[in-house]
Amino acid sequence: MIKNVKPMRDVFLAGLIEKMENDPKIFFLAADFGAPTLDILRDKFPDRFINVGIAEQNLINVAAGLALEGFKVFAYAIAPFITMRCYEQVKVNLALMSQVKEMNVTLIGVGAGFSYVVSGPTHHSVEDISIMRTLPNVEILSPADWVSAGSMVDFTVETPGIKYLRFDSQPTPAIYSETACFEEKGFNILSNGSKACIVSTGYMTQEALAAAEQLKNEGLNISVIDIFKLKNPDFKALADVLSKYNYVVSMEEGFIYKGGLDSLLLNIANDYKLKYDFKAVGLDDNYKFELGNRRQLLANYKAERTNVAADIKEYFSK
Amino acid sequence: MDIKLKKLLDQKTQDVWRETLLLHKRSPETRVASSLSCVELLVSMYYGDILKYNPANPSWEGRDRFIISKGHGSISLYPILADLGFFPEEELMNIGKAGSFLGSIPDPVIPGYETVNGSLGHGLGVACGMAIALERKKSSSQVFVMVGDGELYEGSNWEALMLAGHHRLNNLTLIVDHNKISMLDFCDNIISHGSLGTKFEAFDWKVAEFDGHDIETVHHHLEAARKDNSSGPKALIAHTVKGKGGGHLENDSLCHIKSLKPEHVDELLENKERP
């Protein structure tokens, strides 16, 4: 059994409740979506919590109105619905508006990637990284475990602008220690090897670490970088790290070749004239209805830990 | 109504009608028909002591919030904002030109506009958020939002109508410019609104319906809504004529997308009075 497993949302919400005790400007909106810790929050702050119902378009619009009046707004819903159902509301009333008016809004989407495993394609969120990256003035935060999710409370409360947090719906084992994780630069090196480097985000960092572990047992030491700022990480710092490798693999639980993490890394390679071979791991251009556990869903796309380990091994056997 | 106020509102209605036509002459891509149907509504809001505002400080905390959700159809607000000093009147000459902030669809880069406009169905939800915020801040400021009837086809409005009714947002007033014409046709030929008032009442809104071109009536209802702080959200349904005072555009089913030729504007302006 893996120890120290917790849901990202409850850890984050517990931290937010502490902030709400001292900051009367924090307002929380939910689109009829909960969490055990949210029950505490709404019980404690009935004047600063509203459930807008299953109505994500209105969730965003109401959040915008509150933010224009100076509240620091958290809007909470299932990931595919808080991004895609209300995409144009996010564009107009958050991305566009925040360019001309000061606003502080954090969207919390729960259910990143395949984390609602058995709920099927409507509840999977495999488009959000790409489409949210398209919007100016929006930062994307994609934690890999509950520790880093919890460490994002301060940043989201204190940093003006629009932020999208993508949380796993499943409890995650801790990767980080509780003292060190959130970095302004937006990434952390979790495992240091030579030659090859996996850059992963969200749950895929768990898969990447497992792939690295497998390769280590087979005598191949590779690096794993967890990237959690998917819009504006410190590009220069990331380029400096990546320049040490001949082979870079991106791992995201989302469609590839569509503007997601793979694009971010290819653009860095281009901008900083880095010369690494590159492989994008993620979902190719189709939906699948097959049921299975999470690793099986990823294996359908050859995006699971053993697929990645085999690929890297093959690269170095040439 | 006070005779002096009546005289002022009548005069401003004429001025705004005239200036709106001139803006359209300078920038024919502007939506003139839907900007003409709401002239009395806007005049009454700004000159009738309904709205609290401060041209020297458009984001003054004590102001009322007025969201013009039907952004395209509010070119008639430009001359009002200029006249009141939100920006220099000379700016009206630059409408649609490179470097001007006066486009065919207004955004908050124009002093006096609260929100990004142009995409329909957003204003009422944002207004709900503002109304909740002002109530929590214990502010006496109120929130007004103006929508077109064609805009009400956007489903997001009805999400907001439900929320506002349920939460009894006493400081929120919706003004519907009910000119009966959407972009391509009469609303009745697209999807009939039936009785809008009945629909709003079913969502727990307090409703008033009136002739949106009768300045005394318009002012009476806006004033009543401004003073009423205990009936929940209020909907004012103003029955208007799309293209009012715009010659052959008046009530033309395609008037939303039609422009007036410069010589037609000149002909119309030969009359000293709005027809």
Interface residues (C-beta under 8 A of the other chain):
Chain A: F27 D47 R48 I50 V52 G53 A55 Q57 N58 I60 N61 V62 A63 A64 G65 L66 A67 L68 E69 G70 F71 E88 Q89 V92 N93 L96 M97 V100 K101
Chain B: D107 P108 V109 E114 T115 V116 S119 H122 L124 G125 V126 A127 C128 G129 M130 A131 I132 A133 L134 R136 K137 G155 S156 E159 A160 M162 L163 H167
